[in-house]
Amino acid sequence: MLKKLHYLDYVIFIPYIILCGIGIIMVYSSSSYVAASNGSSPTGYLIKQLIWVIGGLMITMLSMNLKITYFKRTNLWGIFGFVMLGILVILRLVGHTINGAAGWITLGPIGIQPAEFCKFYLIVYLSAIIAQREARLGVAKFRDLGAQILMLAMMIFLIVIQPDIGGATINLAIAAVILFATGMSYLVGIGTFATVVVGFEWVLVPLMSHLPKSTLSNSYQLRRFLGFLNPFTTASGAGTQLVNSYYAISNGGLTGVGIGNSLQKRGYLPEPNTDFIMSITAEELGLIGVLIVMGLLLVIVGRIIYIGVQATTTFNTLVCYGVAAYLTIQAFINVGGIVGIIPITGVTFPFMSYGGSSMMVLTLSLGLVLNISALEKMARANAVREAD
């Protein structure tokens, strides 16, 4: 199916490549000081990010050229869901902890975050199962998706207690967009969601009441939330991340201080190459640089939504809406956190932040959208030829 490359959607592909290129530059700039201060090579993060970007490009091409039927196999995705639930349970018990979240599998120098793959799973599985039910019953209703909604709730619950609030929020937003895009009743959807939340509250509240107070007071996520509420009154403690993010953005002004000249990356901002890469981008490239980055992402999201609107099958439409929601909410949570609109949750910025798990899932998702775009273009071209 390499002929799909002839129908490659450059409105998505070119901004994606540019974002990755900017990301490589900013990862190197933001991480070189941290790496050198730790006694590592200043180019260590750069080399790894290059590997992730190249690997991601290969994943994009693979995902684009696979037969679309591979993504519609609901039985296999159902099995994958149970496997993922098992992995999340094990990680909660024995997972490697990074920044307070026990959600990592460490393989030598590489850290894998399984919760990232839940995003792609939710997009494809929900889209496939809803399309299957619509083909069979004419319409998909909430009561026809009870098992899937229960699995979704369990998966999000396990991500929350890692704890990874940002990841859980993204997964929930993806599922909500896909479910509501089917035309299901909003009242039924809200009622179902409220029931699930209340149900888990009966489990969570008693569970948390038995936790030692020190567990809650020392929570990394709790400190971030307290820093969000009063950043300047806790500037030397919980609010230090947000305050230094403000300083970075303020220092950058309109045009920035220049690549490599950031002050806040010199030990003031933690995770400058991941969670706070947009703060460093704002400092070094200024407001203009940030607007360019956001504009590129907006072009990608807008194009994906357009493809979804024009798509001729339920599966294709729902996948596009799910991926658009994924990119939008992830970017919003990241940028919203660094400017103080919402609490910082450790969510990375799409295609730019350092990290392999996120890049793999993002490129896998983007490749599927390119696959759908190519198929829709091929179908329209065939229809025109037949009409002639």
N, C-alpha and C positions, 0 to 999 in steps of 0.2 A: 504493500500500500504506500510505497514511497511516492507515488504520483500525488499524494496529498500535499507534498511540499510545493507543488505547483499552485496550490490554493492557500498557501500560508498567509495568514492575516497579519500584514505588516503593521497595521494600526495598533495591534497588541504587541507584536514581537519587537519592534524597534524601541518603543518606550521601555519594555522589559529589559532589553540589552543595555540601554542607557542607564537605567536605574542600577543595574548590577555593576556597571562600570563606575558610576559615582560611588556606589557602596564600597567597592574595592579600594578606591582612593581614600574614602573616609575611614574605613576600617584600619588601613595602614596608618593614617594620620593620628587617629584617636587611640590606637593601641601601642604605638612604638614606645612611648614614654613608660607606660605600665610594664611592657615586656622588658625594657632595659633596666628598670628599677628592680625587677624580680630576677635579674641575672640571665634573662632569656634573650634570644636573638630579636632585635627590633623588627625583623621581617617575619617572625614566626607566625603571627596572626594573619599577615598578608598572604603567605604561602598557603596556609590552610583555607583561607577564604577563596583564593584562586581555585583551589581544588574543589571546594563546594560549588562555586559558580560554574566551573566547567562540567562537573558532575551533574549539576542541576540542568544545564543546557542539554546534556545527553538524555536526562530523564524527560525533559520537555519534548524532545524529538521522538523518544520511545513512546511516550503517552499519546502523542499526536498521531503516530502511525499504527498503533495497535487497533485491531478490529473493535468497534464500539460494543459489539456483543459481549466482549470480555468484561466490560464494566457493568453489564446488566444482569450478571449471574447472581441473583438474590440469595440462592442457597449458599454459595461460597462466601458472600459478604456476611450472611448470618453467622456462619461458622467463625469468620474472622472477628465478628463482634464479640462472641463468647471468649475467644482467645484473648482479645484486647481487655475484656473485663478481668480475666484471670491475671493478666500481666499487671494491670492497675492495682489489683488487690495485693499481689506479691510486692510490688514497688512500695506500697504504703507500709508494708512490714519490714522490708529489708532494702529498699531502694537507696541509692546514693543521694545524699542531701546537698543541694546547692542553693544558696540564698534562702534557706529555710524550707524548701520544698523537696520532699522525698520522692521525686518523680523522674530520676535519672538512672540509666543503665550505663555504667562506665566500662569501656573496652579499651584499656591502655590509655592513650592520650585523647581518645574520642569519647564524648558524652552523647548519648542518645536519649531523647525525650519522647517516650511513646505517646504521651498525651497529644503531641502535635499530629500524629497520624490519625487520631480520632476525628479531626476536622475533615480530612479527605473521606474517611469512612462514612461519616454522617451525610456528607454531600451526595456521595454515590449511592449508598444503600437506601437512604430515604427517597431519593429521586427514582431509583430503580423499582423499589417496592410500590411506590405510589403509582408509577406508570403501569406496572403490572396489574395492580388492582383496578385501575381505570380501564385498562384494556379488557379485563375480565368482567367487571361489574358495571362499567359505564361511568362510574364516579367513585372516588375514594373518600371515605368518611373517617372521622376520628375513631369511631368504634371498630373500624376495620384495621386500625393500626395500633391496637392496644399493646401487643407484644413489643412492637418497635418503640413505642413511646416509653414503655417500662424500661427497656434496655437503654434508651437514651437517658432517662432519669438516673438510672444506676451508674452509667458511665460518667455523667456530669457530677454526681454525688462523689464518686471516687476521685475525680479530679479536684473537686473543692477541698476535700479533706487531706490532699497531699501536703500543704494546701497550695492550689494554683487558681486563684480567683479569676485572673485574666483569661486563662485558657478555658475555664468553665464558662465564662461569659461569652466568649467567641463561639464555642460549640453550641451554646443555647441559642445565640442569635442566628446561627446558620440554620438550625433546626426550625426555629420560629419562622424565618423567612420562607423556607421551603414548604412548610405546612400551610402557611397562610396563602402562599402563591397558588396553591391548588384550588382556591376558592372556598375552602372550608369556612364554616361560620366562625366569626371572631369571638362571639360569646361562648361557643363550645370550646374554642381554643383557650380562651382565658380561663374558663372554668376548669378545663383539664389541667392547665398549668398550675392553677391555684391549688387544686387537689393534690398534685404531686408535691408542691412546696410544703403544704400543711402536713402531708404524710411524712415527709422526711424531717419536718420540724419535731414530730413526735419521737423520732429517733435521735436527732442531733442534740436537742436540748438536754435530755437525760444523760447522753453521752458526755457532753461538754461539762455538765455539772459535776461529773466524777473526775474530771481532769484536775491535776494540781494547779493552783493559781499561778505558780511560776511558769507553767507551760504556756498559759495565755499571756502573761505579762511579758514574757521573753519572746513572743512570737514575732518573727521578722515582718510578716504581713501586718500585724497590729501596729508595730512601730512605724511602718510606712503610712498607715492610715492616720495615726496621730500626727505624724509630720505633715500630712496633707491638711489637717484641720487648722494647725497653728504653726506653719513653717518657720516664721521668724522668731517666735517665742521659744522654739526648740531648735534654733539654727545650729547649735553645737551638738545636737543629738539626733532625734528622730527627723527633724526638718532639714538636716544638712543637704540631703540629695536634692530636694526641691529648691532650696535657696540657691545652691550652686548652679542648678539648671537655669534659674532666673538670671543669675550673673552671666552665664554663658550667652544666653539670648540677648541680654542687654549689651554685652561687650560687642556682639556681632553687628548690631545696628542694621543698616540697610544693605551694605555691601560686604560685611565681614572683615575679619582681621587677616585673612589669607590662609591658605592651606598650610597646615603644620604649625600655625602660630597661636593655637588655642592655649589659654592659661588654665582653664578649668579641667582639662584632661590631665594635668600634672598633679594627680593625686587628690584633687578636690572632688571630682565626680566619680563615683564607683561605676563600673561597667560602662565606660565611655564608648566602647565599641559595640555594645549590644543594646541595653535598655535606653541609654542616653545618647545614642549616635545622632539623633536629630538635634539634641542640644549642642553638640559639637559642630554639627553641620550649620546650625544657626550662627554659632560664634565665628566659624571660619569662612563661611560663604554668605552669611547675612540673610536678611529677609528675602532678598531676590533668589538666593540659592534654594531656600526652603520652598518658596513658591514654585520654582521650577520642578523640584522633586515632587511636590504635591500635585502639580499640574500633570506630570507624567503619569502618576498613579491614577489620577482622575480620568485621563484619557483611556487607560486600560480598563478601569471599572465601567466607564460609560460605554465603551465598545462591547464589553461582555454583556451588559444589560441589553444593548441593541441586538446582539446575536440571539439572546434569550427571547426577546420579543418577536423576532423574525423566525425563530425555530419552528419546525413543523411537527415535532413530537413532544410529548409531555416530558420525557426523560431529558431531552436536550434543553428544554426551557428551564426546568428545575435545577439542573446542574449549573447552568449559567447564573441563575439567580443566587444559588448557594455560594458559588465562587465569588461573585460580586459582593455578597454579604460578608464573606470571609475576609477579603481584602479591605473592605471599608471599615468594618468594626475593629479589625486589628490595628489599622493605621490610626483610627480615632482613639483607641485606648492608649496607644503609645504616645501620640502627640498630646492628647488630653492630659496624660499623666505628667509630662514634662513641663506643661504650662500651668498646671494646677487646677484644671477644670474637674478632674476626677483623681482619685488616689492612684499612686504609682503601683502597678501590679506586676511588673517584670515582663511585659509583652514587648516583643521586638517589632521593628518597623519592616514591612514587607520588602524583600529583595535587597535591602541595604545593610541591615544589622548582621553582625558576625554570628555564624551558627550553621550547623549542618542539617539538623532535624527540620528546622523551619524552612530552610532553602529547599530541601527535598520535597516537602509537602506542598510548598508554594508552586514549585515548578511542575510537579505531578498534576496539580490542579489546573495550572495554566495550560499544560499540554493537552489535557482533556478538553478544555474549551477550544483550543486551536483545532483539535480533532473534530469537534462538533461543527465549528465554523467551516472547515474544509468540506465536510460531508454535506452541509447545507448548500454551499456554493456548487459542489458537484451535482447535487440533485437539481438545482435551478438550471445549471448548464445543460444537463440531460433533457430537462423539460423543454428548453428552448430549441434544442436540436430536434426533438421529436415533433415539436410544433411546426418546424420548418419542413 
